Amino acid sequence: MSSIASPASVAPGNLKRPRPIKAVPVRHWGRWISAAILLFAAFALGWSLAHNPHVHFATIGAYLFKPLTLRGVVVTLEMTAIAMVIGIVGGTIVAVMRLSDNPILRVVAWIYVWLFRGVPLLVQIIFWGFLGALYPTIFVGLPFVGVVFGRGNTSALIGSFTAAILALGLNEVAYAAELVRSGIISVDEGQHEAAYSMGMSRGLTMRRVVLPQAMRVIIPPMGNETITMLKMTSLVSVISGNDLLTTVQKVYEQNFQVIPLLIVASLWYLALTTVLTIGQHYLEKRFGRGFGHADFVRAERKASKREARNG
């Protein structure tokens, strides 16, 4: 009868060492192939542009920082800033009206948003640019009694720049109102009740409690609206708004260098949107403190360090 050797009787030298496990990374061949295709396409596009005789790099360099181009850039920035101020202030008012208990205010705000979001922006720009065809004269006075404090020619009072600001700003009010309203709704109702219990009025609650918390939700889409507004200013070229695109259009109508001057405008739009994108990033970080995963990790680390110091 054969005997079975116990583990203790087996000599250590007779034990076989297990083979080390070798980790083999997963091969993502699809990623490498798609990356190679994209790199080749980008290289081919760059090569074709660099060797295209119709690009005229000398013309691009000559007009990129020319004073007339810079004036167009300044006008574009002015339009963007003024229209966004009108949009944010007006949008906040319209958003509060939509959330009001007053049914008249709610209906008026809803009609405003419905009207300006429903009509294309290009149509609104053309409408304001040709407002003189509808109302040749603008007057300030008391209606139905014939009392007039002042009057003026509509085309003289509302030039292309003013018409562009009216179209861009009033259109932005409708979109900003929905963004602000969504931010206000995102704030917990308990915040309202806590403020009311402390004796704060509805207006003070909105300014001091609700809107500061709603900014975390409002800032990201509002930053996108600002970038979109910067690009939408190019539409005012249909009424000769003296913006960046209008400026380059006037130039290439004389020298027929269409493609180089459009590239000049595109480079400036890309540069400006890049700056706005960076600003939006830091604003989101500022108003989103305490809500992101990174903020949670930092808070946990600080708490751990405090516990370690306290023993």
DOTOR-954974 format. One record per residue (C-alpha): chain; x, y, z. Coordinates in Angstrom, 3 decimals. Layout:
<recs>
REC  cadena      east     north        up
REC       A         X         Y         Z
...
</recs>
This chain:
<recs>
REC  cadena      east     north        up
REC       A     0.000     0.000     0.000
REC       A     1.563     3.251    -1.132
REC       A     1.964     6.057     1.360
REC       A     1.179     9.687     0.610
REC       A     3.940    12.044     1.627
REC       A     2.880    14.900     3.839
REC       A     3.663    18.490     2.820
REC       A     6.147    18.726     5.676
REC       A     8.180    15.807     4.282
REC       A     8.630    17.384     0.885
REC       A    12.012    19.018     0.540
REC       A    11.941    22.730    -0.183
REC       A    14.125    22.218    -3.207
REC       A    11.529    20.019    -4.869
REC       A     8.900    22.819    -4.934
REC       A     8.465    24.506    -8.307
REC       A     8.242    28.282    -8.319
REC       A     5.156    29.639   -10.115
REC       A     5.827    31.457   -13.302
REC       A     5.521    35.249   -12.940
REC       A     2.392    36.689   -14.480
REC       A     3.181    38.899   -17.423
REC       A     0.718    41.682   -18.038
REC       A     0.013    42.133   -21.728
REC       A    -1.585    45.470   -22.604
REC       A    -4.680    45.404   -24.758
REC       A    -3.936    46.425   -28.311
REC       A    -6.314    49.104   -29.569
REC       A    -5.525    48.839   -33.247
REC       A    -8.618    50.797   -34.219
REC       A    -7.363    53.838   -32.310
REC       A    -3.972    53.764   -34.002
REC       A    -5.503    53.332   -37.447
REC       A    -8.028    56.155   -36.963
REC       A    -5.305    58.425   -35.518
REC       A    -3.070    57.712   -38.494
REC       A    -5.889    58.484   -40.934
REC       A    -6.706    61.775   -39.169
REC       A    -3.049    62.812   -39.037
REC       A    -2.634    62.061   -42.714
REC       A    -5.789    64.037   -43.581
REC       A    -4.609    67.002   -41.480
REC       A    -1.161    66.897   -43.074
REC       A    -2.660    66.689   -46.562
REC       A    -4.963    69.648   -45.879
REC       A    -2.104    71.728   -44.465
REC       A     0.135    70.823   -47.392
REC       A    -2.524    71.759   -49.920
REC       A    -3.158    75.123   -48.236
REC       A     0.553    75.887   -47.917
REC       A     1.147    75.210   -51.629
REC       A    -2.115    76.693   -52.916
REC       A    -1.336    79.702   -55.132
REC       A    -4.766    81.233   -54.390
REC       A    -4.160    81.651   -50.651
REC       A    -1.782    84.627   -51.043
REC       A    -0.020    84.615   -47.680
REC       A     1.459    88.022   -48.439
REC       A    -2.031    89.518   -48.640
REC       A    -3.030    87.818   -45.390
REC       A     0.011    89.229   -43.613
REC       A    -0.570    92.685   -45.075
REC       A    -4.188    92.928   -43.866
REC       A    -4.053    90.919   -40.629
REC       A    -3.006    93.887   -38.484
REC       A    -3.942    96.714   -40.808
REC       A    -5.697    99.641   -39.051
REC       A    -8.961    99.112   -40.936
REC       A    -8.998    95.445   -39.896
REC       A    -8.319    96.372   -36.281
REC       A   -11.163    98.899   -36.392
REC       A   -13.473    96.116   -37.524
REC       A   -12.252    93.936   -34.642
REC       A   -12.960    96.744   -32.167
REC       A   -16.480    97.255   -33.541
REC       A   -17.118    93.502   -33.311
REC       A   -16.020    93.467   -29.665
REC       A   -18.165    96.527   -28.903
REC       A   -21.219    94.907   -30.453
REC       A   -20.604    91.688   -28.540
REC       A   -20.141    93.429   -25.195
REC       A   -23.116    95.793   -25.517
REC       A   -25.449    93.093   -26.853
REC       A   -24.489    90.681   -24.042
REC       A   -25.032    93.356   -21.370
REC       A   -28.480    94.033   -22.816
REC       A   -29.148    90.306   -23.062
REC       A   -28.052    89.442   -19.520
REC       A   -29.830    92.355   -17.815
REC       A   -32.963    92.033   -19.934
REC       A   -32.898    88.249   -19.743
REC       A   -32.763    88.332   -15.940
REC       A   -35.785    90.657   -15.860
REC       A   -37.752    88.515   -18.319
REC       A   -36.826    85.324   -16.416
REC       A   -38.104    86.798   -13.155
REC       A   -41.268    87.886   -14.955
REC       A   -41.819    84.340   -16.238
REC       A   -41.524    83.003   -12.681
REC       A   -43.737    85.719   -11.205
REC       A   -47.084    85.060    -9.561
REC       A   -48.569    87.832   -11.704
REC       A   -50.231    86.148   -14.731
REC       A   -49.935    89.309   -16.856
REC       A   -46.159    89.442   -16.365
REC       A   -45.876    85.730   -17.136
REC       A   -47.840    86.049   -20.383
REC       A   -45.924    89.148   -21.540
REC       A   -42.575    87.436   -20.835
REC       A   -43.679    84.250   -22.596
REC       A   -44.799    86.209   -25.688
REC       A   -41.473    88.069   -25.781
REC       A   -39.449    84.844   -25.648
REC       A   -41.729    83.175   -28.190
REC       A   -41.459    86.089   -30.640
REC       A   -37.727    86.733   -30.555
REC       A   -36.738    83.073   -30.495
REC       A   -39.135    82.254   -33.306
REC       A   -37.933    84.879   -35.807
REC       A   -34.447    84.214   -37.281
REC       A   -31.758    86.630   -36.148
REC       A   -30.878    87.576   -39.720
REC       A   -34.478    88.630   -40.342
REC       A   -34.441    90.723   -37.160
REC       A   -31.224    92.455   -38.231
REC       A   -32.684    93.337   -41.620
REC       A   -35.925    94.485   -39.974
REC       A   -34.147    96.898   -37.627
REC       A   -31.877    98.061   -40.436
REC       A   -34.904    99.053   -42.521
REC       A   -37.101   100.280   -39.676
REC       A   -37.407   103.627   -41.454
REC       A   -39.500   101.951   -44.134
REC       A   -42.091   101.080   -41.466
REC       A   -41.828   104.210   -39.304
REC       A   -40.229   107.047   -41.283
REC       A   -40.403   109.311   -38.224
REC       A   -39.921   108.554   -34.552
REC       A   -41.490   110.890   -32.015
REC       A   -41.681   111.076   -28.240
REC       A   -44.905   112.387   -26.752
REC       A   -48.322   111.549   -25.387
REC       A   -50.375   109.321   -27.703
REC       A   -53.891   110.284   -28.865
REC       A   -53.624   113.879   -27.560
REC       A   -51.183   115.336   -30.072
REC       A   -48.538   116.380   -27.527
REC       A   -45.055   115.801   -29.021
REC       A   -41.855   116.454   -27.067
REC       A   -39.509   115.645   -29.934
REC       A   -39.308   113.883   -33.278
REC       A   -36.646   112.802   -35.716
REC       A   -35.969   110.875   -38.882
REC       A   -35.783   107.141   -38.165
REC       A   -32.942   106.435   -40.586
REC       A   -30.880   109.228   -39.039
REC       A   -31.553   108.151   -35.455
REC       A   -31.118   104.409   -35.974
REC       A   -27.980   103.848   -38.008
REC       A   -26.444   100.511   -38.893
REC       A   -24.573   100.187   -35.591
REC       A   -27.654   101.001   -33.500
REC       A   -29.805    98.662   -35.565
REC       A   -27.278    95.873   -35.087
REC       A   -27.198    96.425   -31.319
REC       A   -30.998    96.408   -31.108
REC       A   -31.278    93.207   -33.115
REC       A   -28.482    91.354   -31.331
REC       A   -29.361    92.585   -27.835
REC       A   -33.121    92.059   -27.958
REC       A   -32.673    88.636   -29.518
REC       A   -30.188    87.671   -26.815
REC       A   -32.651    88.719   -24.097
REC       A   -34.972    85.889   -25.140
REC       A   -32.249    83.227   -24.956
REC       A   -30.642    84.601   -21.796
REC       A   -34.053    84.629   -20.105
REC       A   -34.372    80.875   -20.543
REC       A   -30.841    80.305   -19.249
REC       A   -31.438    82.439   -16.167
REC       A   -34.813    80.815   -15.574
REC       A   -33.246    77.342   -15.675
REC       A   -30.606    78.486   -13.186
REC       A   -33.218    79.900   -10.816
REC       A   -35.293    76.721   -11.004
REC       A   -32.207    74.627   -10.169
REC       A   -31.942    76.273    -6.715
REC       A   -33.694    74.207    -4.069
REC       A   -37.017    75.583    -2.865
REC       A   -35.778    75.280     0.686
REC       A   -33.427    78.188     0.038
REC       A   -36.430    80.412    -0.689
REC       A   -38.251    79.241     2.430
REC       A   -35.194    79.774     4.627
REC       A   -34.781    83.316     3.306
REC       A   -38.465    84.101     3.822
REC       A   -38.297    82.762     7.382
REC       A   -35.531    85.292     8.080
REC       A   -37.787    88.120     6.955
REC       A   -36.190    88.686     3.555
REC       A   -38.407    89.994     0.763
REC       A   -38.823    88.214    -2.566
REC       A   -36.571    90.701    -4.352
REC       A   -33.861    90.507    -1.704
REC       A   -34.077    86.722    -1.693
REC       A   -33.627    86.667    -5.438
REC       A   -30.599    88.996    -5.348
REC       A   -28.817    87.669    -2.260
REC       A   -29.731    83.986    -2.122
REC       A   -31.086    82.558    -5.377
REC       A   -29.111    84.259    -8.145
REC       A   -25.641    83.733    -6.551
REC       A   -26.367    79.987    -6.323
REC       A   -27.899    79.891    -9.797
REC       A   -24.708    81.321   -11.322
REC       A   -23.102    77.864   -11.221
REC       A   -25.752    76.664   -13.677
REC       A   -25.989    79.898   -15.676
REC       A   -22.293    80.592   -16.358
REC       A   -21.401    77.673   -18.707
REC       A   -24.263    78.187   -21.214
REC       A   -23.966    81.962   -20.907
REC       A   -20.302    81.677   -21.852
REC       A   -21.333    79.718   -24.918
REC       A   -23.881    82.444   -25.702
REC       A   -21.124    85.067   -25.542
REC       A   -18.948    83.120   -27.966
REC       A   -21.942    82.611   -30.240
REC       A   -22.751    86.318   -30.056
REC       A   -19.217    87.194   -31.134
REC       A   -19.677    85.089   -34.262
REC       A   -23.255    86.254   -34.836
REC       A   -22.016    89.827   -35.221
REC       A   -20.869    88.782   -38.689
REC       A   -24.547    88.729   -39.736
REC       A   -24.770    92.521   -39.428
REC       A   -22.699    92.747   -42.596
REC       A   -26.029    92.588   -44.465
REC       A   -26.759    96.140   -43.218
REC       A   -23.105    97.305   -43.387
REC       A   -22.605    97.285   -39.642
REC       A   -18.863    98.127   -39.896
REC       A   -17.940    94.945   -38.051
REC       A   -14.969    92.731   -38.916
REC       A   -16.676    90.871   -41.755
REC       A   -18.128    94.090   -43.208
REC       A   -14.632    95.597   -43.226
REC       A   -13.010    92.721   -45.104
REC       A   -15.941    92.581   -47.513
REC       A   -15.423    96.228   -48.454
REC       A   -11.753    95.487   -49.098
REC       A   -12.173    92.388   -51.256
REC       A   -14.889    94.115   -53.273
REC       A   -12.113    96.454   -54.429
REC       A    -9.067    94.180   -54.755
REC       A   -10.963    90.881   -55.429
REC       A    -8.801    88.997   -52.899
REC       A   -11.787    87.158   -51.431
REC       A   -10.127    84.056   -49.970
REC       A    -7.139    85.789   -48.290
REC       A    -9.355    88.381   -46.623
REC       A   -11.845    85.764   -45.456
REC       A    -8.896    83.924   -43.918
REC       A    -7.935    87.162   -42.139
REC       A   -11.435    87.425   -40.666
REC       A   -11.417    83.749   -39.703
REC       A    -8.078    84.072   -37.897
REC       A    -9.377    87.002   -35.863
REC       A   -12.612    85.185   -34.993
REC       A   -10.600    82.138   -33.888
REC       A    -8.302    84.280   -31.737
REC       A   -11.178    86.122   -30.064
REC       A   -13.199    82.981   -29.389
REC       A   -10.112    81.335   -27.908
REC       A    -9.686    84.211   -25.454
REC       A   -13.375    84.029   -24.514
REC       A   -13.133    80.254   -24.064
REC       A   -10.243    80.666   -21.615
REC       A   -12.194    83.314   -19.706
REC       A   -15.227    81.035   -19.580
REC       A   -13.073    78.224   -18.157
REC       A   -11.887    80.343   -15.228
REC       A   -15.376    81.692   -14.560
REC       A   -16.738    78.154   -14.403
REC       A   -14.011    77.223   -11.929
REC       A   -14.795    80.310    -9.846
REC       A   -18.546    79.721    -9.596
REC       A   -18.300    75.924    -9.485
REC       A   -16.107    75.733    -6.388
REC       A   -17.242    73.056    -3.986
REC       A   -19.316    71.118    -6.531
REC       A   -16.758    69.255    -8.648
REC       A   -14.948    65.953    -7.997
REC       A   -11.584    67.725    -7.702
REC       A   -12.977    70.043    -5.025
REC       A   -14.290    67.027    -3.106
REC       A   -10.884    65.300    -3.252
REC       A    -9.100    68.467    -2.068
REC       A   -11.542    68.841     0.826
REC       A   -10.974    65.207     1.829
REC       A    -7.212    65.685     1.778
REC       A    -7.432    68.805     3.927
REC       A    -9.658    66.999     6.415
REC       A    -7.200    64.069     6.565
REC       A    -4.271    66.416     7.206
REC       A    -6.169    68.156    10.006
REC       A    -6.974    64.813    11.648
REC       A    -3.320    63.741    11.359
REC       A    -2.126    66.962    13.010
REC       A    -4.664    66.630    15.812
REC       A    -3.551    63.079    16.446
</recs>
